[in-house]
């Protein structure tokens, strides 16, 4: 008889556990805009963001970064945590480089020299040497100040500019 009572008690507990209402699913994270965005190299990326679609007291966090000066695919993850559960959604951001040319400054983007010093720019690297490079600068080696040197390439209507800052300091100041 005791065995029968134990079996009935276990069965009753199992039945009550099975009858517990299931927890409501947590509200989803919804993207503003598309789940995949393509931008051109060098463009500014404005993250359209996301939101929690429901009434819940939780903070939405975004992980990931987009480097618009490096071609590639970037993943942004929008998520929140509530009572130990994590709800998330992801966005792919593709940075496309229509120039498909490696083009970068040799040396630092900022160089400091003293007034009266000789200066030879370290130059730049370009993977396709048949592309002309337009160099524009306002450097006056006779006057202390901060100057910019712009290196620009253009191919099929797309252009890219690299900038070096040259600081000429007057040691007498």
Secondary structure, DSSP 4 states (H G I P E B T S, - for coil): -HHHHHHHHHHHHHHHHHTSPPPPPPPPEEESS-SEEEEETTPPP----EEE-SS-----EEE----TTS-EEEEEEEEEEETTEEEEEEEEEEEE-TT---EEESS-SEEEEETT-------EEES-TTS--EEEE---TTS-EEEEEEEEEEETTEEEEEEEEEEEE-TT-
